[in-house]
């Protein structure tokens, strides 16, 4: 069994496009679920003299400089909604859950050179499509809803290991280009922010950048148009420690089985 592609999942989440900030193929909405607070209007706009692309550049540099963060989002992927909720840092630690569109989910804990994973039965069956029924059922019986561990360097799990490496994730934030327009002041989960919009045909993108503290990228919203579901990804918990505690008890060592 092999792990699904990190790049594919990032694209589904709209992270790759938000990260490169070309914003083509990754849209946004003008009606965010937050409103502009009255107090925010009285504060000086730190980006008053900057263009949209300049703000995006500052946001990408600030975000790529974070030692840790949490990314959480949902997307219309495959046969149903997919999701991600993952905290990760630059030391190879991560903890969270990734769900593929209608095809199950996997819990992840990354601790240096070791990856811990807990697949559900739907995920295992999805990853083993085309293989013999007896082999699929054998893997489900052995691993479903059970923690397994393996070296992060194993070929089948490198995608998961990269997913848990913040340095690899944030490498997409380098050398960005954008023609974004400045939008209105707003808040994202209580943090003052500015919205930036860009469109490509019927697709629209909105990024939200913090206007207090470091100019982190706080949120990216994807509206592909034509009645399709929007994708949303938020970034929080910048520079907060990631508590990646290895599971105890019945943990299956896959490297031992391979040996």
N, C-alpha and C positions, 0 to 999 in steps of 0.2 A: 504494500500500500504506500502511496506517496502523498505528500501534502499538496494542497492546491496552490496555485501561483500567487505569490504576494502581490505582484504587479496587477494581476487580474482583479484581485480584491480591492486594491487601491483605486483602480479605475472605476470599479463599481461604486465605491464610496465617494467618488469625486475628489479623492485626496490628491491623486497624481496631478489632476488638472488645477486644483486649487494651489497645489504646491508650486507648480511651474508658473502659475498665474498668467498663462495665456488666456485662460478662462473660456476657451472655445470648447464646446461640447460639454460644458459644465455650467449650469445656470443658477439663477437665484430669483427670489421674489422680493417685491418692494414692500410687502406687508409682513415685516418680521413680527414675531410674537411678543416683542418688547416695544415699549413706548418711550418717547423722549421725555425724561423727567424735567420738571420746571427748573430745578436747581442747576441742571446741566447747561441750560441756555445762558446762565449768568457767568459761567466759568470761561476763561480764555481758551480758545480753540488752539491746541498745540500744532495743528496742521493747517492753520489759516493761510500760511504762505506757501504751502506745498500743493503740488498737483496730485491727481489720483495715482499715477505711476510712481511718484516719489514716495507716497505713503505706503504703497505696496512694497516698495524696495526696503523701507525701514522695517516694515512688519516681518518680511522674510528674514532679514538679518537678525532681528531680535528673537524670532521664534527658533531659528536654526542655532542660536547660541544657548538655548535652554539645556540644562543638564538632565531634565526629566520633564515629562508631561503626561497627560491623560487624553486620549482621543476617544470620542464616543459618537456614534452616528448610526443612521439607518439608511437603507437604499433599496430600490426596486431592482432585484438581481435574480435572474433565472426564473424559477417557478414561483417565487414569493419574496417577501421582504427579507433582506439580509441585515445584519447589524454587526457592530463592533463596539466593544467597551474594553479598552486596554490602556493600562498605565505602564510606561517603560522609561528606561534611562540610558545613559551613555556607557554604563558598565555592564550591559548585557542582562539586566534584570527586567522582568516584565511580569504582569499578572492581569488576567482578564479573560474575556470570552469573545469568540468570533463565530458568527453564524453565516452560513451560505444560504442563498436565496431558496428557501423551501427544501433544503437538502441537509438539514441537521446543523449541529454546532460543535465546537470544541473549546474546552477550557484550557488555558495556557498558563504555565508558570515557567519563566526562564530564570536560571540562576547560573550565570557565567557560562561554562562550557556544557551545561546539562539542561535539557529541555524536559519538562513534565507536561503531559497532555492527557486530557480526559475526553474521549470522543463519545458522542451518543450513537445509537445504532443507525440512525438515519444518515449521519455523516459517513460512517464506515461503509454502508451499502452504496452510497453515492460515489465514494472514492474507488470502489471496487466493481463498478459497472463493467459488464463484459466478461468478468471472471466466473469460474465455475461456482454454482450455487453452494456446493459443499464447502468450498474455500471461503466464500463470503460469510456463510453461517458460522464457520469455524472462527473467523476473525471477530465476528460479533459476539460469539459466546465467550471468547477469550478477553476482549478488550472493552466492550461497550460499558460506559458508565464506570470505568475503572481507571485509576491513574496509572500511566505508564511513563517510563523515563528512557531517555536515550541521549547519546552525545550530540551536541549541537552541530558537529561536523559531519554527521551521517548524511549521505546524499539525499535520502528521502525526507529529511526533516530540515534541510538548510533553509527552505522557504519560511518555516516557522521561526527559525533562529534569526533570520534577517528581519522578520516582522518584529522581533523583540529587541532589535538593535537600533536605538534612537539615532545613532550616527548614520546608519544606512537609510533610515526613514527620512531624516532631515537633509540628506544629500540632494533630494529632489527640490529643495528650496533654494539652491544655488543658481546663479545666472538666470534670474527670472526676467521676464519682459511682460509689460501690460499696457493697455490703453484705457484702463478703468476710469470711469467718471466718479467724482466725489458725490456721495449721497448725503442724507441727513444724519444728524446726531441721534443716537439711540442708546440702548443698553443691552447687554447680553449677560443674562444671569446676574444682573445687578451691577455689572461693570460698564462704565461709560464707554461708548464706542462710536465709530463712524462707519457708515455703510459705503461700500464702493461697488459700482455696478458695471457690468460689461455684457454685451450680447453678441451672439453669432446666429444670425437668422432668427428662428423662433426660440432658440435656446437663450436663457439668461442666467447670469452668474452674479451672486452677491457675496462679497467678503466683508467681514466685520473686524475692524482693528481697534484695539484698546486705545483710548485717548487719555488714560491716566496710568501712571507707572510706565513700564516698558511697553512699547507698541506691539504687543503680541497679536498674532492672528487668533481671533477668538472663535470664529465660526465661518463656515462655507456652506452655501445653500445652492443646490442644483435643481433647476426647473427645466426639464427637457422639452416642455411644451406638449401640445397635442393631447392634453388630458392625461399625460403620463404622471406617475407619482414623483414627487420631489425627493431628492437626496439631501441629507443634512449631516454635517460633520462639525463637532465642536472640539475645541482644545482648551483644557483647563489644567489646574494643579501644576503649573510651571515651577520647576526647581524643587518640588516636594519629594521627599524620599519615597522610593518604591519598595513596599514591603512584600518582597517575593519569597515567601516562606515555603520551602519544599514540603510536599504532603507526606504524612506519616502513615504507617499501617500497610495495607495491601497495595504496594506499588510494584508493578511488573517491570522488570529490567529487560528492555528489548534487546540491548546489546548482548546480554548473556544468551538470549535465545538465538541471536544471529551467529554467536560464536559456536 
